[in-house]
Structure formats: C-alpha cells, structure tokens
C-alpha cells in the first residue's frame, strides 16, 4: 500500500518536471526572440506558455504542489502582460521588461527542485491571486461541451502537444501536410516521452511559421512510432526557395529535468511532393542554417514520413 502511493507520487513528480522543462524551453525561446527584436515570434511564445500553464493548472490531474502552482500562476500573469505589450506598439513605458523575463527564466531553472522567490515585484496583478479549482474547471468543460465520452476527453488531455489545425488558405494556394510515421533509431524503447518539434525556416534559420510539437508517444519497438499529421501553416507558394522544414526528435531526460534534442531531419522545399519518403537523420545540435550537417550514423536508419500536397 505504501509502495503504491510512493510510486504514484514519483510518477506525478516526473510529469511535473517534464512540464516545467517544456515551459522553460518555451520561455527561453520567447526571451530569445524578444532580445532579437522578433516581436511577433516572441509574442506567440509568451501567449503559448500562458495558455499551456493555465490549462495545466485547471486540469483534474494537476501534478504540482500548491507552492509550485502559485509560482506558475504568477508566471502566466507576467507572460500575458509581456505578450500584450509586445503587440501594442503605442506603449511608451513597459510594465514588464525583457530583463525581468530573463530573471523569470533563471528562476524557473530551479523550480523542479525548489520554489525560488518570485523575481518580479510591484505588479498589482500579482496581488491576491486566487488559484483555479481543477474539479470545478473540469465540470465547467463538461457542461459547456457537446456530448463527449469521458474516456475520449481524458485521452485528449493526455495526448498533449501543440499541433495546429489545417490552415485556411486562399483559393489556388497549396497546403502541405507532413505525417510523421516512425523513426528508426537505436535504443528506441528507452526514450522517455519522445516527440518531434516541427519548424519551418528560411536559409538564415528564421521561422516563417509557428513551430509545433507533436504529442509524446509510447509506441516503441525497434522504432518510435508516431503516425501523426502536422499541418504546415504556410502555403507552398510562400516558402522561400531556400526554405526548409526541420523535424527535431526530442525526449525527456529525468536527471537533467529537461527535454533534449537527440537528432533532426530536414525537408527541403523541392522535396515537398506527395508520397512516402525516408529522411536522413543528422547529429545534433540542430543546424537551422544547414552549414555543417553530419549523419547520426552510417547505418540505414531513417525518419519515415508521408507528405500530402493539396491545391485548394
């Protein structure tokens, strides 16, 4: 009996560590874009982390301690403010600065093992915060939704990921969908919460569409299976001639409390044709400028994808 509760607590802790690592990565990207003056990209990342944390805090399986949840709730307030300020070019004085966001990022690095003091002070929005109630939130979702099977609803929450729906394109434009079938890789069954991050880049490594994460998968044998569709958010006609889609294979490292890139693959623009294809797998770190690419192994291991190109 004691072992059962200890096991449950351990699993919950690993889940919370994974989420915190994921949000720390997102906040890091937001701060990076922010510092480079890429306001639209930074705003998107700040909005993304705000939504994901809020959703997690009202989940009935919310895995955080009360102190962690309070800290994370404050994070959503700050990231929301920063996001709105980046989208409003008429603001002359910032309520939340980039420097403060960088302090917040540093504080989140220790959140898995300790609760650091919240590094941003003096915001009226942080005063008197009330934590949302997970059970009430779940009941509200049930009442506001149409008839949905409870098991399907819970399964949807477990899936996770940040995949976007098929974009609405103008007539005559060409939509691209990439289905990630499986990746052949040594030690396939040993990866924890493996997933792909899909980014669409120009030759300088700049995003031309919002990056997406597939849900983690547990379908593993001698390969890691996904069978997941990813809708590229820009039409083929708007791809730069030197543009490419990057597919980064990532997994969770419990000892480091973070997600890590294992390897990556590339789809060049001239490869975006309907059909099933094997893609070569390259060593990390991900080279978005495609200057120094090295195969992960000399063996015949590939990422298998199916591409669908559809003219609207």
N, C-alpha and C positions, 0 to 999 in steps of 0.2 A: 504493500500500500504506500509506504513512504517512498519506495523507489519510483512508483508510478508518478507521484506528484513531483519528485525531483526531475524525472525525465520530461514531464510537461513543461516545467519551469525552464529547463535547459533549452528545449525546442523554441519556446517563446523568446528566450534571450537571443538565440541565433537569428530568429526572424526580425527582431527589433534592430539588431546590429546590421543586418543586411539593408533594412530600410534606411537607417541613418547613413550608411555608407553611400547608398544610392542618392540620397538627398544632398549629401556633402559634395558628391561629384557634380550634381546639377548646379548647386550654389557656386562651386568653383568655376564652372563654365560661364555662369551668369556674370560673376565678377571679372572673368577674363574678357568677355565681350564688352562689359561696362568700361573697363580700363582702356580698351582699344577704340572706344567711341562707336561701337556697333550697337546702337541703342535698340534697334528692333529685335535683334537676336537676344540681347540682354533682357529686354522686357519679356520676351517669350519664355526664357528660362526662369525668371523670377515668378512669372504667372504659373508656370508648370509646377514649381516646388510648392507654391502656396496651395494650389489645388490638391496635390498629392498628399501633403501633410494633413490638410483639413479632412480629406476623405478617410485617411488612416485613423485620425483621432475620433471619428464618429463610428468607426467600424465596431461591430459587436465583438470582434476578435482582437481589439486594440491591444498590442503587446507591450506597451510602455508602462513604466512606473508612473505614479502620479507626478513626481518631480520632473521626469523626462517629458511627460505630456505637457506640463505647464511651460517648460522651456520651449518645446516645439510650437506650442500655441503662440508664444511671443514671436517666434521666427516667422510665422505666417503673417502676423501683423506688419512686421518690418519689411518683408519681401513684397507684400501687397502695396505698401506705401511707395517703396522704391520703384516698383513696376509702373505705378500710376504717374509718378513724377517723370519717368523717362519718356512716357507717352505724351506729356504735356509740356510743349516747348515754351509756353508762356511763363512758366515758373522761374522766378528770379532768385529765390533762396530755397535750397534743398532742406527738407525735413530730415531725410535720411541720406547720408553721403556714401560714396563708394568706400571711403576709408572705414566707415562703420560696418559696411557689408563685409569687408575683408577681416575686420575684427570678429564678426559673427562667424565667418568661415573657420577662422582659427579656433574659436570656442567649440564649434561642432566636432572638431577632430577628437576631442576627449569625451564627447557625450556618451559614448558606449560604455565607458568605464567609470565615469564620474559626472556629476552635474556641476558644470562650471558656473560662475556668476554670469548673469546675462550682461553682455558687454555694452549694450546701448541703453542710455538713461535719458530721462527727461521727456519721453513721449507720453502725452496724455492718453493715447490709445492703448498704452500698456497698463494703465491703471484699472484695477477692478475687473480684470479678465475673468470670465466665467467659463469653465470647461464644458464643452458639449457632452451630452449624455449618450453613450453608444446605444443603449437599448431603445431610448426614445427615437434616436435617429433612424434605427432600423425599422421601427414601427411606422415612422413617417414615410420612409421609402416604400414600404409595402402598401400603405394606404393610397399613395399618390401614383403607384404604378398600375398597369393593367394586370389582368390575371396572369401571374407568372409562377411557375413551380418553384417552391422553396429551394430545392436542390439545385436548380439551374441558377438561381440568384446567388447562392453561396459559391457555386462553381465559378461564376463570372468574377466574383470578388477575388478568388484565389488566383485567377489567371494573371492579373496584373498587366504590366507592360504599358507602353504609351503609344500604341499604334493609332494612326489617324484614319478616318473613313476615306472612301474613294472621293477625290476632289471633284467638284462640279466644274467642268471645263466648257469653254465656248465651242460651238459647232465648228468642226473642221480641225480641232486640236486632237492630239494623240495622247492617250493615257497609257501609263506604264505601270504594271503590277509585277512585283517580283515575289514568287513563292519560294521561301527557303525550305527545301525538302530535308536535307540532312547534311552533316559534316563528318567526313571520315577523319578520325584523329586518334592518336594513341592515348590510352587511358580514358576513353570516352565515358565509361561508367563511373569514374572517380570525380567528375566535375560537379560542384555544388551550385544549384540554381543557374545553370548556363543559359545565356540569352545572347541575342545579337543587337547591336546598335547600328542602325542604317542611316548613313549621312550622304547627302548629295552635295558635291563640292565642285568648285571651279579649279583651274590649274594652280591657283595660289592657296588652295586649301580653305577658301571661304565658303560658308554654307550658302546654297541657293535654294534650300528648302529646309524646313524644320526637321532635325534629327528625330528618329523614332526608335523605341526599344521594343523588341518582341517580348511576349510573356516568357518567363523561365519555363523550361521543360524538364520532365523527369523520364522522358522516353529515351532510354540509353541502352545500347548493347555494344557492338563493336563500332558503332557510330552514335552521334547525338542527333535525334530526330526532332524536327520542328513542324513541318507541314503547315507553315504559317504564311499567309499573304501579307505583303507590305505594299501599300498604295503610295507610289511616289507622288509628291504633292505639286510637282510642276509638270506641264506637258512636255513632250519630247521636243517640240519646236522651240521651247525656251531654254533648252540645255545649251550651254556654250559648246562649241566644237571640241574644246579640250576638257569638258566636264566629265564627271565620273561618279558612280555610286560606290560608296565604301561600306563593307559589311564587316564589322568588328565582332569577333567571338569573345565573349566575356564570361567570367564566372566569379563566384564569391569565395574569398579567402578568409576563413574564420579567424586565423591567428592575427591577420592584419586588419580585420574588421572593415574590409572594403572590397569592392568589385575590381577585378583586374582583367586587362586585355591579354588574351592568350595568343591570338593571331588575327589576321584580317585578309579580306579578299577584295577585289576590285572589278567593277563592271564599267568598261569604257562606253562612251556614247555609241560607237559603231557596233557594239555588241548587244545593244538593246533591240533584239528581234525576238519574235515569238518562237518558243521552243524550250527544250530542256537542255541544260549545259552544265558541265563540270568546270569549276573555277579553281585556279591555282591558289594555294594558301601561302601567305607571306608571314615572315617573322615580325614580331613587334619590335620597336614601337611603331604605331601606325604612321606611315609617311603620306600625309594628305597631298603633298606636292609631287609625289611619285618620282623622287630623285634617286633614292637608294633602296631598291626592292630586293629582298633576299628570300628565297623559298624557305618555308619552315622545315621541309625535309626533302630528300632526294627520292623518297618513295612515292608511289602513285596514290596520294591521298588528296581528296578534293572536297570542296563545298558543292553540293548539288542543288541547282536552282532551276525553277521553271519560270520563264518570262512570258507575259501576255501583253502584247501591244495592240491597243484598240483605238481606232479612229472614231471620234464622236460624230 
